[in-house]
């Protein structure tokens, strides 16, 4: 692929990474239906494809120089949608513990509420996951796959604990970052702009 093609596609919102992200969003209902119908092998297959699109879209966006603003918003939205759908549906049929689903969804809601608050207060911030957040997402995806593969294995209890721990630490890190942004960005009389 030539660098001219990469550069010409960089400004377009319709590109390969964004199509992969949209594919992940469209696969989410199919995954939930598979869980609902207790087709766990099929659900694992659909989830594996969706997880692969998550890995590929970011790599391709960097490699093809096709990072877009819509991609920066769509990618985490697709991740949250897939993760929430997976933890809710799998805990509903008893494959995952409810307490783990509550922790994962609470963290995601906390992040969404924090972003909404920063937007409402007109405080500028960059959308980008931290390293701990990336590890948390990877661990959550792995937890879902392992739960679908071997539902009654004893080692899953350790996997659940690890996932819960990373999710909590990641959530606390987002709270810390958000509080710093609120403190530096919402000084009295400046309208929330960071100089």
Phi and psi in degrees as a GROMACS rama.xvg file:
@    title "Ramachandran Plot"
@    xaxis  label "Phi"
@    yaxis  label "Psi"
@TYPE xy
-81.844  156.605  UNK-2
-69.6119  -27.1  UNK-3
-64.7004  -40.5938  UNK-4
-66.1494  -40.953  UNK-5
-61.1443  -44.6469  UNK-6
-67.4818  -37.7273  UNK-7
-69.3105  -30.3185  UNK-8
-83.9712  -13.3601  UNK-9
-63.2293  -34.187  UNK-10
-82.3194  -14.5783  UNK-11
-81.1044  137.941  UNK-12
-77.445  -24.8478  UNK-13
-93.9558  98.338  UNK-14
-142.063  175.666  UNK-15
-60.1134  -47.6988  UNK-16
-59.3845  -40.9878  UNK-17
-70.1089  -33.0177  UNK-18
-65.4094  -40.2037  UNK-19
-62.9933  -40.4188  UNK-20
-64.0086  -43.9048  UNK-21
-63.4415  -35.5836  UNK-22
-60.9442  -41.4902  UNK-23
-61.7095  -40.5806  UNK-24
-63.9059  -42.494  UNK-25
-71.3924  -26.9712  UNK-26
-75.9317  -20.5697  UNK-27
-59.6533  -49.2571  UNK-28
-61.49  -35.762  UNK-29
-63.886  -39.4989  UNK-30
-62.5029  -46.5585  UNK-31
-63.1025  -42.3168  UNK-32
-61.2495  -40.4518  UNK-33
-61.0491  -40.9731  UNK-34
-65.3956  -46.1486  UNK-35
-58.835  -38.1386  UNK-36
-88.033  7.40532  UNK-37
58.6968  32.2726  UNK-38
-95.3644  71.6897  UNK-39
-68.3952  -32.7894  UNK-40
-65.243  -42.933  UNK-41
-66.3462  -39.6171  UNK-42
-61.5164  -40.4711  UNK-43
-63.15  -41.5524  UNK-44
-62.1805  -47.2988  UNK-45
-64.0267  -42.1654  UNK-46
-65.0275  -38.6323  UNK-47
-63.3389  -39.8875  UNK-48
-65.2832  -44.8529  UNK-49
-61.8675  -41.5492  UNK-50
-66.0441  -36.3693  UNK-51
-64.6571  -38.4658  UNK-52
-65.0739  -31.1512  UNK-53
-65.873  -41.0586  UNK-54
-70.8175  -39.9738  UNK-55
-74.6078  -37.3801  UNK-56
-62.3792  -41.162  UNK-57
-68.0438  -42.0567  UNK-58
-62.0723  -46.1941  UNK-59
-67.9722  -36.0857  UNK-60
-60.6693  -39.8407  UNK-61
-74.6216  -45.7553  UNK-62
-65.9222  -41.2785  UNK-63
-89.4548  0.545034  UNK-64
54.7603  48.6961  UNK-65
-118.356  40.84  UNK-66
-76.847  131.934  UNK-67
-131.215  160.413  UNK-68
-63.9675  -42.1986  UNK-69
-64.4191  -35.2166  UNK-70
-66.165  -36.9642  UNK-71
-63.7514  -30.1271  UNK-72
-90.3494  -38.7949  UNK-73
-68.5165  -39.2531  UNK-74
-60.7608  -52.2883  UNK-75
-65.9105  -31.1093  UNK-76
-63.5994  -44.0981  UNK-77
-63.0556  -40.3633  UNK-78
-61.4065  -47.4828  UNK-79
-64.638  -40.8982  UNK-80
-62.0427  -48.8417  UNK-81
-64.6672  -45.9883  UNK-82
-62.2257  -48.3111  UNK-83
-61.7124  -46.1898  UNK-84
-59.9793  -41.6318  UNK-85
-66.9953  -48.3763  UNK-86
-68.0974  -37.6856  UNK-87
-66.9151  -50.6753  UNK-88
-67.8254  -39.2962  UNK-89
-72.1388  -32.8104  UNK-90
-74.2626  -29.6653  UNK-91
-65.1892  -31.4732  UNK-92
-100.8  7.86589  UNK-93
84.4847  11.1765  UNK-94
-78.9224  -37.162  UNK-95
-115.312  149.498  UNK-96
-69.3994  143.096  UNK-97
-62.1225  -38.2154  UNK-98
-60.6395  -34.4942  UNK-99
-69.1915  -41.4338  UNK-100
-61.515  -40.5271  UNK-101
-62.4396  -42.8228  UNK-102
-63.8747  -47.647  UNK-103
-63.3268  -46.5113  UNK-104
-70.4046  -35.9512  UNK-105
-61.8466  -42.2807  UNK-106
-61.5294  -45.7228  UNK-107
-63.8955  -40.5053  UNK-108
-64.4042  -38.9903  UNK-109
-60.8651  -42.8245  UNK-110
-64.0894  -46.2787  UNK-111
-62.9241  -43.5659  UNK-112
-64.1512  -38.6313  UNK-113
-63.4241  -44.0987  UNK-114
-62.56  -43.359  UNK-115
-61.771  -41.2709  UNK-116
-64.1312  -44.5177  UNK-117
-63.2826  -39.0178  UNK-118
-65.4533  -45.2522  UNK-119
-62.8298  -34.5189  UNK-120
-87.3553  1.93863  UNK-121
57.7542  41.5188  UNK-122
-99.4943  119.701  UNK-123
-68.9476  143.36  UNK-124
-156.643  160.53  UNK-125
-100.472  137.552  UNK-126
-86.8871  107.556  UNK-127
-164.478  132.401  UNK-128
-76.5754  148.031  UNK-129
-82.336  172.12  UNK-130
-63.3455  -40.2355  UNK-131
-64.9407  -34.5979  UNK-132
-66.8561  -39.594  UNK-133
-63.8776  -42.5062  UNK-134
-65.365  -36.6451  UNK-135
-63.5835  -46.2965  UNK-136
-61.1479  -45.1141  UNK-137
-60.3755  -44.0607  UNK-138
-65.0113  -40.211  UNK-139
-63.6097  -42.8446  UNK-140
-62.9956  -43.2263  UNK-141
-63.9383  -38.5738  UNK-142
-61.1644  -43.6971  UNK-143
-63.2429  -45.6296  UNK-144
-62.2508  -46.2217  UNK-145
-65.1627  -37.2958  UNK-146
-65.4722  -36.5692  UNK-147
-73.172  -31.8799  UNK-148
-76.4905  -47.6046  UNK-149
-137.327  84.0958  UNK-150
-66.248  -30.25  UNK-151
-107.866  10.9097  UNK-152
-70.676  139.639  UNK-153
-64.4915  -33.5818  UNK-154
-64.563  -18.2318  UNK-155
-61.7845  -29.1927  UNK-156
-60.2254  -38.7495  UNK-157
-69.8176  -37.3318  UNK-158
-63.8317  -42.7142  UNK-159
-62.513  -42.6646  UNK-160
-63.3584  -43.0951  UNK-161
-62.4873  -45.0611  UNK-162
-62.4801  -44.6551  UNK-163
-62.7947  -43.9836  UNK-164
-61.8156  -48.3881  UNK-165
-63.7803  -38.6783  UNK-166
-63.5708  -42.954  UNK-167
-66.2154  -45.6227  UNK-168
-61.8883  -43.7315  UNK-169
-61.9947  -43.017  UNK-170
-61.6016  -42.3746  UNK-171
-64.9778  -35.8616  UNK-172
-64.5433  -40.9755  UNK-173
-64.7778  -38.8155  UNK-174
-61.7449  -44.4892  UNK-175
-61.0197  -47.1606  UNK-176
-62.9065  -40.9927  UNK-177
-64.58  -41.4829  UNK-178
-64.9782  -38.4459  UNK-179
-63.1679  -42.9339  UNK-180
-62.8619  -43.1523  UNK-181
-62.8737  -39.3097  UNK-182
-69.7437  -41.9979  UNK-183
-85.46  -24.8748  UNK-184
-97.0381  -12.7234  UNK-185
-118.931  50.475  UNK-186
-72.514  143.995  UNK-187
-57.7138  129.423  UNK-188
88.6752  -5.5202  UNK-189
-106.5  3.05915  UNK-190
71.2179  11.2353  UNK-191
90.6198  1.15358  UNK-192
-80.1728  139.181  UNK-193
-92.5361  125.198  UNK-194
